[in-house]
Amino acid sequence: MREEPTWRIPFGVIGLFIALIVYGLIIAHFAPTTISTWPGWVQTIVYLLLGVVWLLPLKRFLIWMETGRWSAPPSEDR
C-alpha cells in the first residue's frame, strides 16, 4: 500500500481531464456531420456507444495512477 503521495495521481487526473475534453471536441466536431442524416434511433445508439467507449482504457489508466504499472499487480492470496 502506498505510504507517500505520488506525482502520478495529479498528473493522471489532469491528463484524463484533457483527454476527455479532446475526445469530446473530436466527437462534437465529426459525429454530427457524419451521422446527421441517419435515423434518430441509430444516432442515439451511436452517441451512447461514443459516450461509453472512453471507459474502456480507464481501468488500466487508474491502475497506472495507483501502482505505476499498466496491469494489476498479482493477487497476494495465491
Backbone as XML, in Angstrom:
<?xml version="1.0"?>
<chain id="A" units="angstrom">
  <residue number="1" name="MET">
    <atom name="N" x="0.835" y="-1.173" z="0.000"/>
    <atom name="CA" x="0.000" y="0.000" z="0.000"/>
    <atom name="C" x="0.890" y="1.250" z="0.000"/>
  </residue>
  <residue number="2" name="ARG">
    <atom name="N" x="0.452" y="2.268" z="-0.715"/>
    <atom name="CA" x="1.226" y="3.488" z="-0.867"/>
    <atom name="C" x="1.233" y="4.288" z="0.429"/>
  </residue>
  <residue number="3" name="GLU">
    <atom name="N" x="2.415" y="4.708" z="0.870"/>
    <atom name="CA" x="2.564" y="5.492" z="2.097"/>
    <atom name="C" x="2.715" y="6.984" z="1.812"/>
  </residue>
  <residue number="4" name="GLU">
    <atom name="N" x="3.325" y="7.326" z="0.678"/>
    <atom name="CA" x="3.597" y="8.722" z="0.363"/>
    <atom name="C" x="2.885" y="9.122" z="-0.923"/>
  </residue>
  <residue number="5" name="PRO">
    <atom name="N" x="2.611" y="10.420" z="-1.075"/>
    <atom name="CA" x="1.966" y="10.880" z="-2.308"/>
    <atom name="C" x="2.848" y="10.621" z="-3.523"/>
  </residue>
  <residue number="6" name="THR">
    <atom name="N" x="2.236" y="10.498" z="-4.652"/>
    <atom name="CA" x="2.961" y="10.267" z="-5.889"/>
    <atom name="C" x="2.531" y="11.293" z="-6.934"/>
  </residue>
  <residue number="7" name="TRP">
    <atom name="N" x="3.399" y="11.593" z="-7.869"/>
    <atom name="CA" x="3.102" y="12.561" z="-8.917"/>
    <atom name="C" x="2.090" y="12.019" z="-9.910"/>
  </residue>
  <residue number="8" name="ARG">
    <atom name="N" x="1.916" y="10.694" z="-9.971"/>
    <atom name="CA" x="1.052" y="10.085" z="-10.974"/>
    <atom name="C" x="-0.415" y="10.453" z="-10.790"/>
  </residue>
  <residue number="9" name="ILE">
    <atom name="N" x="-0.851" y="10.630" z="-9.568"/>
    <atom name="CA" x="-2.279" y="10.889" z="-9.344"/>
    <atom name="C" x="-2.695" y="12.265" z="-9.873"/>
  </residue>
  <residue number="10" name="PRO">
    <atom name="N" x="-2.049" y="13.373" z="-9.475"/>
    <atom name="CA" x="-2.471" y="14.654" z="-10.062"/>
    <atom name="C" x="-2.211" y="14.725" z="-11.571"/>
  </residue>
  <residue number="11" name="PHE">
    <atom name="N" x="-1.083" y="14.149" z="-12.014"/>
    <atom name="CA" x="-0.779" y="14.114" z="-13.439"/>
    <atom name="C" x="-1.851" y="13.307" z="-14.184"/>
  </residue>
  <residue number="12" name="GLY">
    <atom name="N" x="-2.256" y="12.182" z="-13.614"/>
    <atom name="CA" x="-3.278" y="11.340" z="-14.235"/>
    <atom name="C" x="-4.630" y="12.009" z="-14.298"/>
  </residue>
  <residue number="13" name="VAL">
    <atom name="N" x="-5.025" y="12.706" z="-13.235"/>
    <atom name="CA" x="-6.313" y="13.398" z="-13.221"/>
    <atom name="C" x="-6.325" y="14.511" z="-14.273"/>
  </residue>
  <residue number="14" name="ILE">
    <atom name="N" x="-5.248" y="15.282" z="-14.328"/>
    <atom name="CA" x="-5.162" y="16.356" z="-15.325"/>
    <atom name="C" x="-5.125" y="15.766" z="-16.735"/>
  </residue>
  <residue number="15" name="GLY">
    <atom name="N" x="-4.350" y="14.708" z="-16.921"/>
    <atom name="CA" x="-4.286" y="14.051" z="-18.227"/>
    <atom name="C" x="-5.624" y="13.490" z="-18.657"/>
  </residue>
  <residue number="16" name="LEU">
    <atom name="N" x="-6.333" y="12.874" z="-17.731"/>
    <atom name="CA" x="-7.659" y="12.329" z="-18.042"/>
    <atom name="C" x="-8.615" y="13.446" z="-18.417"/>
  </residue>
  <residue number="17" name="PHE">
    <atom name="N" x="-8.582" y="14.533" z="-17.690"/>
    <atom name="CA" x="-9.440" y="15.674" z="-17.975"/>
    <atom name="C" x="-9.164" y="16.227" z="-19.369"/>
  </residue>
  <residue number="18" name="ILE">
    <atom name="N" x="-7.890" y="16.403" z="-19.701"/>
    <atom name="CA" x="-7.518" y="16.915" z="-21.027"/>
    <atom name="C" x="-7.917" y="15.926" z="-22.118"/>
  </residue>
  <residue number="19" name="ALA">
    <atom name="N" x="-7.682" y="14.639" z="-21.887"/>
    <atom name="CA" x="-8.041" y="13.621" z="-22.883"/>
    <atom name="C" x="-9.550" y="13.594" z="-23.126"/>
  </residue>
  <residue number="20" name="LEU">
    <atom name="N" x="-10.343" y="13.737" z="-22.069"/>
    <atom name="CA" x="-11.799" y="13.740" z="-22.235"/>
    <atom name="C" x="-12.271" y="14.982" z="-22.982"/>
  </residue>
  <residue number="21" name="ILE">
    <atom name="N" x="-11.639" y="16.113" z="-22.734"/>
    <atom name="CA" x="-12.001" y="17.323" z="-23.475"/>
    <atom name="C" x="-11.683" y="17.153" z="-24.958"/>
  </residue>
  <residue number="22" name="VAL">
    <atom name="N" x="-10.491" y="16.639" z="-25.259"/>
    <atom name="CA" x="-10.099" y="16.417" z="-26.658"/>
    <atom name="C" x="-11.045" y="15.412" z="-27.312"/>
  </residue>
  <residue number="23" name="TYR">
    <atom name="N" x="-11.334" y="14.314" z="-26.633"/>
    <atom name="CA" x="-12.246" y="13.303" z="-27.163"/>
    <atom name="C" x="-13.624" y="13.917" z="-27.427"/>
  </residue>
  <residue number="24" name="GLY">
    <atom name="N" x="-14.132" y="14.691" z="-26.474"/>
    <atom name="CA" x="-15.438" y="15.322" z="-26.641"/>
    <atom name="C" x="-15.466" y="16.295" z="-27.801"/>
  </residue>
  <residue number="25" name="LEU">
    <atom name="N" x="-14.396" y="17.077" z="-27.957"/>
    <atom name="CA" x="-14.337" y="18.021" z="-29.072"/>
    <atom name="C" x="-14.285" y="17.307" z="-30.417"/>
  </residue>
  <residue number="26" name="ILE">
    <atom name="N" x="-13.537" y="16.209" z="-30.474"/>
    <atom name="CA" x="-13.471" y="15.433" z="-31.724"/>
    <atom name="C" x="-14.843" y="14.865" z="-32.064"/>
  </residue>
  <residue number="27" name="ILE">
    <atom name="N" x="-15.508" y="14.290" z="-31.064"/>
    <atom name="CA" x="-16.844" y="13.730" z="-31.293"/>
    <atom name="C" x="-17.813" y="14.835" z="-31.696"/>
  </residue>
  <residue number="28" name="ALA">
    <atom name="N" x="-17.778" y="15.979" z="-31.001"/>
    <atom name="CA" x="-18.688" y="17.081" z="-31.303"/>
    <atom name="C" x="-18.436" y="17.664" z="-32.692"/>
  </residue>
  <residue number="29" name="HIS">
    <atom name="N" x="-17.216" y="17.560" z="-33.182"/>
    <atom name="CA" x="-16.890" y="18.102" z="-34.498"/>
    <atom name="C" x="-17.275" y="17.142" z="-35.627"/>
  </residue>
  <residue number="30" name="PHE">
    <atom name="N" x="-16.939" y="15.865" z="-35.471"/>
    <atom name="CA" x="-17.122" y="14.923" z="-36.575"/>
    <atom name="C" x="-18.442" y="14.151" z="-36.549"/>
  </residue>
  <residue number="31" name="ALA">
    <atom name="N" x="-18.950" y="13.821" z="-35.402"/>
    <atom name="CA" x="-20.147" y="12.973" z="-35.333"/>
    <atom name="C" x="-21.382" y="13.623" z="-35.950"/>
  </residue>
  <residue number="32" name="PRO">
    <atom name="N" x="-21.710" y="14.861" z="-35.640"/>
    <atom name="CA" x="-22.937" y="15.428" z="-36.209"/>
    <atom name="C" x="-22.926" y="15.480" z="-37.737"/>
  </residue>
  <residue number="33" name="THR">
    <atom name="N" x="-21.807" y="15.845" z="-38.330"/>
    <atom name="CA" x="-21.766" y="15.916" z="-39.792"/>
    <atom name="C" x="-21.797" y="14.526" z="-40.423"/>
  </residue>
  <residue number="34" name="THR">
    <atom name="N" x="-21.297" y="13.539" z="-39.701"/>
    <atom name="CA" x="-21.248" y="12.179" z="-40.240"/>
    <atom name="C" x="-22.594" y="11.470" z="-40.122"/>
  </residue>
  <residue number="35" name="ILE">
    <atom name="N" x="-23.274" y="11.620" z="-39.002"/>
    <atom name="CA" x="-24.481" y="10.818" z="-38.764"/>
    <atom name="C" x="-25.784" y="11.623" z="-38.788"/>
  </residue>
  <residue number="36" name="SER">
    <atom name="N" x="-25.735" y="12.870" z="-39.205"/>
    <atom name="CA" x="-26.932" y="13.716" z="-39.142"/>
    <atom name="C" x="-28.066" y="13.230" z="-40.039"/>
  </residue>
  <residue number="37" name="THR">
    <atom name="N" x="-27.760" y="12.494" z="-41.076"/>
    <atom name="CA" x="-28.814" y="12.010" z="-41.978"/>
    <atom name="C" x="-29.321" y="10.622" z="-41.595"/>
  </residue>
  <residue number="38" name="TRP">
    <atom name="N" x="-28.718" y="9.998" z="-40.606"/>
    <atom name="CA" x="-29.141" y="8.677" z="-40.166"/>
    <atom name="C" x="-30.427" y="8.785" z="-39.344"/>
  </residue>
  <residue number="39" name="PRO">
    <atom name="N" x="-31.183" y="7.698" z="-39.251"/>
    <atom name="CA" x="-32.395" y="7.721" z="-38.409"/>
    <atom name="C" x="-32.056" y="8.046" z="-36.953"/>
  </residue>
  <residue number="40" name="GLY">
    <atom name="N" x="-33.007" y="8.646" z="-36.255"/>
    <atom name="CA" x="-32.788" y="9.075" z="-34.879"/>
    <atom name="C" x="-32.390" y="7.956" z="-33.953"/>
  </residue>
  <residue number="41" name="TRP">
    <atom name="N" x="-32.986" y="6.776" z="-34.115"/>
    <atom name="CA" x="-32.653" y="5.671" z="-33.208"/>
    <atom name="C" x="-31.224" y="5.198" z="-33.426"/>
  </residue>
  <residue number="42" name="VAL">
    <atom name="N" x="-30.723" y="5.269" z="-34.659"/>
    <atom name="CA" x="-29.336" y="4.881" z="-34.930"/>
    <atom name="C" x="-28.389" y="5.930" z="-34.336"/>
  </residue>
  <residue number="43" name="GLN">
    <atom name="N" x="-28.743" y="7.201" z="-34.470"/>
    <atom name="CA" x="-27.923" y="8.263" z="-33.881"/>
    <atom name="C" x="-27.840" y="8.095" z="-32.365"/>
  </residue>
  <residue number="44" name="THR">
    <atom name="N" x="-28.958" y="7.732" z="-31.758"/>
    <atom name="CA" x="-28.976" y="7.517" z="-30.311"/>
    <atom name="C" x="-28.006" y="6.417" z="-29.908"/>
  </residue>
  <residue number="45" name="ILE">
    <atom name="N" x="-28.026" y="5.307" z="-30.632"/>
    <atom name="CA" x="-27.126" y="4.193" z="-30.341"/>
    <atom name="C" x="-25.664" y="4.623" z="-30.520"/>
  </residue>
  <residue number="46" name="VAL">
    <atom name="N" x="-25.382" y="5.351" z="-31.605"/>
    <atom name="CA" x="-24.014" y="5.800" z="-31.864"/>
    <atom name="C" x="-23.530" y="6.708" z="-30.739"/>
  </residue>
  <residue number="47" name="TYR">
    <atom name="N" x="-24.358" y="7.672" z="-30.326"/>
    <atom name="CA" x="-23.944" y="8.579" z="-29.257"/>
    <atom name="C" x="-23.798" y="7.860" z="-27.920"/>
  </residue>
  <residue number="48" name="LEU">
    <atom name="N" x="-24.640" y="6.872" z="-27.668"/>
    <atom name="CA" x="-24.481" y="6.077" z="-26.440"/>
    <atom name="C" x="-23.163" y="5.308" z="-26.460"/>
  </residue>
  <residue number="49" name="LEU">
    <atom name="N" x="-22.853" y="4.691" z="-27.593"/>
    <atom name="CA" x="-21.585" y="3.960" z="-27.706"/>
    <atom name="C" x="-20.393" y="4.907" z="-27.560"/>
  </residue>
  <residue number="50" name="LEU">
    <atom name="N" x="-20.454" y="6.067" z="-28.204"/>
    <atom name="CA" x="-19.361" y="7.029" z="-28.104"/>
    <atom name="C" x="-19.243" y="7.588" z="-26.692"/>
  </residue>
  <residue number="51" name="GLY">
    <atom name="N" x="-20.350" y="7.630" z="-25.970"/>
    <atom name="CA" x="-20.322" y="8.106" z="-24.600"/>
    <atom name="C" x="-19.751" y="7.100" z="-23.624"/>
  </residue>
  <residue number="52" name="VAL">
    <atom name="N" x="-19.730" y="5.827" z="-24.015"/>
    <atom name="CA" x="-19.246" y="4.774" z="-23.127"/>
    <atom name="C" x="-17.854" y="4.283" z="-23.518"/>
  </residue>
  <residue number="53" name="VAL">
    <atom name="N" x="-17.476" y="4.445" z="-24.775"/>
    <atom name="CA" x="-16.224" y="3.868" z="-25.270"/>
    <atom name="C" x="-14.993" y="4.427" z="-24.551"/>
  </residue>
  <residue number="54" name="TRP">
    <atom name="N" x="-15.054" y="5.646" z="-24.050"/>
    <atom name="CA" x="-13.897" y="6.222" z="-23.350"/>
    <atom name="C" x="-13.611" y="5.504" z="-22.040"/>
  </residue>
  <residue number="55" name="LEU">
    <atom name="N" x="-14.571" y="4.736" z="-21.545"/>
    <atom name="CA" x="-14.367" y="3.996" z="-20.300"/>
    <atom name="C" x="-13.465" y="2.769" z="-20.477"/>
  </residue>
  <residue number="56" name="LEU">
    <atom name="N" x="-13.318" y="2.287" z="-21.709"/>
    <atom name="CA" x="-12.561" y="1.054" z="-21.946"/>
    <atom name="C" x="-11.123" y="1.119" z="-21.427"/>
  </residue>
  <residue number="57" name="PRO">
    <atom name="N" x="-10.349" y="2.173" z="-21.704"/>
    <atom name="CA" x="-8.971" y="2.202" z="-21.187"/>
    <atom name="C" x="-8.863" y="2.722" z="-19.757"/>
  </residue>
  <residue number="58" name="LEU">
    <atom name="N" x="-9.976" y="3.100" z="-19.147"/>
    <atom name="CA" x="-9.931" y="3.759" z="-17.850"/>
    <atom name="C" x="-9.388" y="2.861" z="-16.740"/>
  </residue>
  <residue number="59" name="LYS">
    <atom name="N" x="-9.717" y="1.574" z="-16.745"/>
    <atom name="CA" x="-9.258" y="0.677" z="-15.683"/>
    <atom name="C" x="-7.732" y="0.622" z="-15.628"/>
  </residue>
  <residue number="60" name="ARG">
    <atom name="N" x="-7.108" y="0.400" z="-16.773"/>
    <atom name="CA" x="-5.643" y="0.334" z="-16.808"/>
    <atom name="C" x="-5.020" y="1.677" z="-16.436"/>
  </residue>
  <residue number="61" name="PHE">
    <atom name="N" x="-5.656" y="2.767" z="-16.843"/>
    <atom name="CA" x="-5.145" y="4.087" z="-16.514"/>
    <atom name="C" x="-5.204" y="4.325" z="-15.007"/>
  </residue>
  <residue number="62" name="LEU">
    <atom name="N" x="-6.294" y="3.933" z="-14.376"/>
    <atom name="CA" x="-6.409" y="4.087" z="-12.924"/>
    <atom name="C" x="-5.423" y="3.178" z="-12.190"/>
  </residue>
  <residue number="63" name="ILE">
    <atom name="N" x="-5.184" y="1.983" z="-12.714"/>
    <atom name="CA" x="-4.175" y="1.098" z="-12.127"/>
    <atom name="C" x="-2.808" y="1.756" z="-12.213"/>
  </residue>
  <residue number="64" name="TRP">
    <atom name="N" x="-2.495" y="2.368" z="-13.369"/>
    <atom name="CA" x="-1.213" y="3.060" z="-13.513"/>
    <atom name="C" x="-1.093" y="4.205" z="-12.515"/>
  </residue>
  <residue number="65" name="MET">
    <atom name="N" x="-2.169" y="4.971" z="-12.359"/>
    <atom name="CA" x="-2.121" y="6.094" z="-11.423"/>
    <atom name="C" x="-1.818" y="5.621" z="-10.005"/>
  </residue>
  <residue number="66" name="GLU">
    <atom name="N" x="-2.330" y="4.479" z="-9.622"/>
    <atom name="CA" x="-2.161" y="3.993" z="-8.260"/>
    <atom name="C" x="-0.855" y="3.211" z="-8.061"/>
  </residue>
  <residue number="67" name="THR">
    <atom name="N" x="-0.472" y="2.393" z="-9.052"/>
    <atom name="CA" x="0.655" y="1.485" z="-8.850"/>
    <atom name="C" x="1.892" y="1.821" z="-9.678"/>
  </residue>
  <residue number="68" name="GLY">
    <atom name="N" x="1.724" y="2.546" z="-10.779"/>
    <atom name="CA" x="2.847" y="2.812" z="-11.669"/>
    <atom name="C" x="3.020" y="1.741" z="-12.725"/>
  </residue>
  <residue number="69" name="ARG">
    <atom name="N" x="2.153" y="0.747" z="-12.723"/>
    <atom name="CA" x="2.176" y="-0.314" z="-13.743"/>
    <atom name="C" x="0.873" y="-0.247" z="-14.528"/>
  </residue>
  <residue number="70" name="TRP">
    <atom name="N" x="0.870" y="-0.796" z="-15.736"/>
    <atom name="CA" x="-0.322" y="-0.751" z="-16.582"/>
    <atom name="C" x="-1.232" y="-1.949" z="-16.370"/>
  </residue>
  <residue number="71" name="SER">
    <atom name="N" x="-0.793" y="-2.924" z="-15.626"/>
    <atom name="CA" x="-1.651" y="-4.072" z="-15.327"/>
    <atom name="C" x="-1.747" y="-4.241" z="-13.824"/>
  </residue>
  <residue number="72" name="ALA">
    <atom name="N" x="-2.769" y="-4.923" z="-13.394"/>
    <atom name="CA" x="-2.991" y="-5.112" z="-11.958"/>
    <atom name="C" x="-1.865" y="-5.933" z="-11.364"/>
  </residue>
  <residue number="73" name="PRO">
    <atom name="N" x="-1.458" y="-5.624" z="-10.161"/>
    <atom name="CA" x="-0.427" y="-6.443" z="-9.500"/>
    <atom name="C" x="-0.966" y="-7.826" z="-9.208"/>
  </residue>
  <residue number="74" name="PRO">
    <atom name="N" x="-0.088" y="-8.815" z="-9.124"/>
    <atom name="CA" x="-0.557" y="-10.170" z="-8.828"/>
    <atom name="C" x="-1.258" y="-10.207" z="-7.470"/>
  </residue>
  <residue number="75" name="SER">
    <atom name="N" x="-2.253" y="-11.051" z="-7.398"/>
    <atom name="CA" x="-3.004" y="-11.200" z="-6.152"/>
    <atom name="C" x="-2.121" y="-11.853" z="-5.079"/>
  </residue>
  <residue number="76" name="GLU">
    <atom name="N" x="-2.220" y="-11.372" z="-3.848"/>
    <atom name="CA" x="-1.385" y="-11.895" z="-2.770"/>
    <atom name="C" x="-1.996" y="-13.107" z="-2.078"/>
  </residue>
  <residue number="77" name="ASP">
    <atom name="N" x="-3.219" y="-13.489" z="-2.450"/>
    <atom name="CA" x="-3.867" y="-14.618" z="-1.782"/>
    <atom name="C" x="-3.561" y="-15.936" z="-2.479"/>
  </residue>
  <residue number="78" name="ARG">
    <atom name="N" x="-2.667" y="-15.959" z="-3.451"/>
    <atom name="CA" x="-2.304" y="-17.215" z="-4.143"/>
    <atom name="C" x="-1.198" y="-17.923" z="-3.435"/>
  </residue>
</chain>
